[in-house]
Every structure is written in C-alpha cells, then in structure tokens.
C-alpha cells in the first residue's frame, strides 16, 4: 500500500490505492514517520491507482498540514484531474502552498528545484 524512495534529493512516498477505513490510521502514521525522519528533505506524495478516492486524497492533505509547521516543502502527483481539483480545494492556505502535478517526474523535478 505504501512505498518510498529518495530521488533527486526528494522523498517520494507512493500510496497505491485507497487505504480502507481500518488502514487509514496506519497509513497516516507511516507517512508522518517518513516525513519526520527525512526532514527537512522535500516530499512528493504520489497517489497511484486507477482512481484516487477521498481517503487517499485526505491522507495527502493531512501530510500537507503536517509539513507546513515543520517547514518541509511538499507536492502531490496524481494523474486524476478530479483528485487534483479536490487537493487544490482542500489545501491548507495557512501554511506552505501545496503544489499538485499530473506527472510524477515533473513533480520530483519541480520540488527538487524549488528546494535548492
């Protein structure tokens, strides 16, 4: 369900599919732990799956709220236009701007460049 890698100085966290109601707390904790361990490294969360639903979009928004106070730059990549719109509408405006990309490679390159 969750994997991560380091690429171009960016922590890339991939969430495969939607976490079920039982897996949401575990998924949120795993994302939070990774962000804390690798901070201040910038983060790209990849919502990978045929149609990212509300639960996985919520996980990305929760990560955005976590990153703001930590001073960690975060972006999200998803091919789903509806998910991108939901992410932009639900982003916390009181902290670092959430940048949402359609392509993973673009998200990693842009996040790496912005952090440099």
N, C-alpha and C positions, 0 to 999 in steps of 0.2 A: 504494500500500500504506500509506503514512504521510502524514498531513497535519496541519497545526497552525494554530491561530488564537488570538488573545487575546480574551477575553470576560469582562467584569466584573472585570478585574484578575487573571484566571486564565489560565494557559497551558493550552489544551485540545489534547491530542495524540490524534488519531484513528488507530487501526490498523484498516485494512479487511482483514478476512480473516486467515487464519493465514499467517505467514511460513513458507516452505518451509525445509528444512534449510540450503540454500545462502544464503538471505536472512536468517537469524536474526542472524548477527553484524552485518550491515549495519543491520538494524532496531534492534538493541540500541545500536549506536553512534550512530545518528541520535537516538534517544530521549535517550541520555546527553548528547549535544551540546546538544540543545534545553534540557534541564534546567539544564545548566551556564551556558548563555548567558543564560537568563531568570531565574536565581536571584537573589533569594530569592522570586520570584513563585511562588505555589502552583500546583499542577499537577493537572489531571484527565486521566486516560487513558481514552479511550473505546474499548472493544472492540466494534467494529462489524462485524457479519457475522451470517449466519444461525445459526451455532453455534460460538462461540469455542472453539477446541481448546486442548490442553495447551501448544503452542508460544506462542501469543499470551498466554495466561494467565501463562506463565513470563516473558514479556517485561515484563508489568505487575509481577510480583513482583520481578524484577530492578531495575526502576525504583524500587520501594518501598525496597529495600535501599540503593540509591544515594542517595535523598532523605534518609533518616534522618540520616546523618552530616553532610549539608550543611545540615540544619535547614530543609528545604523540605517544606511540607505537601503531601500527595498523596492523591488519591481516585481511585477507578476506577468507571466506569459501564459496565454491560452489562445487556442485557435477559435474559440467560441465567441462570436460577436455579442450574443446576449449576456454571457458571463462577463465580458469586458465592460459592457454598459452597467451591469449590476455592481461590479467592482468600483467603477468610477463614481457611481451614485452613492455608494456606501462608504467610501473612503473617509477617514477621519481628517477633517480640514484643520484641526488644531495642532497638527504635527507635520513631519516631512511629507511632501507631496508623494502620493502613490502613482507611479508610472506603470501603465498597463500596455503590454505589447502583444501583437498577434503571433510573433515568431520567437522561439527560444534563442536562436543565435543572435538576433537583434537585441533582445533583452539583455543578454550577457555582455555583449559588446558595449551597449549604451551605458549599462550600470558600471562596468569596469572603467569606462572613460569618465563618467561623472564622478567616480570616487577618486580618480587620480588627481 
